[in-house]
Amino acid sequence: MDEMARSIIWRQGRLYTERLLSAAMESGFDLKAIPVVMLGGGAPVVKGNMSPQNGLCRVFALIDNRVNAEEFERILGQFSGGLSRG
């Protein structure tokens, strides 16, 4: 991959992470006091841009891109008495 493209991708990933953490803190979450759980398609990007210098309590990245769908299916199954697979 072209080095300039690689640099842009890394820079944008870092900006995405900074904006995400900033929005969470602006919403009132104290990420230095409570663990952070990242999940879904953006979790690998965030995980790759986290370091101890961020000063967060603890970060858990669930990088399986199906985790949202699987959990929604599980919750729906609990509400509906189980899903039939067909």
N, C-alpha and C positions, 0 to 999 in steps of 0.2 A: 504494500500500500504506500502511496505517496506520503512522504514525511509531513508535508503541509496539511494534507487531509487528516492524517493521524493526530496532528497537533490541534486542529480545529475540533475534532471529535472529543479529545481529552478535555479541552478547555470548556466546551459546551456541557460535558458531563459534570464538570466541577461547578459550573454556574447553575445547572439544574439542581445539584445537591444543595448548594448554598441557598438558593431560592426556596427550596422545599423546607429546609430546616428553619429558615427565617420566617416563612409563613406559619409553621407550626408554633414557633415561639411567640409570634405576634398574636396568635389565636389564644394564647394563655397557657400553653403547655410548657412546663419547666423541664426541658430535655436534659438538664444537668442533674435533675433530682429523680426522674423516673426513667425506666428502661424504654427504649425506642424499638418498635417492631416494624420492619420494612417488609412489605410483601408485594407480589405482583411483578409485572414486567420491568418496572423501574428499579427494583431492589438491587439487581447486580450493579447498576450504574452507581447507586448511592453507596453500596458496600465498597466499591472500588475507589471511592473518593473520601472515605472516612478514615480518620487517623486519631490517635490519642490527643493531638493538638486541638481537636474540636471540643474536647472537654465534656463530652456527653457521658451520661451515667453508664449506660450499656446499650449496645446496638445489636439487635438480632435481625439478620437478613434471611428471609425465607425466599430463596431465589427460584423455586419451582414456579414456572409461569402458569401452572394450572391451579395453584393454591386457592385463588379467589373462586374459581368455578367449582372446585371440589367442596369448599366450605359452604358456598351458597346451596349446593345440592344437598349437603348434609343437613343444613338448617331447614330447607324446604321439606326434606324427608321427615324431620321431627314435627313440623307443623301439620303435615298432611297424613301422618301415620305411616309413612314409608313410600318410597317411589317404586313403581314397577319398572323393571328394566326390560326393554324389548327390542 
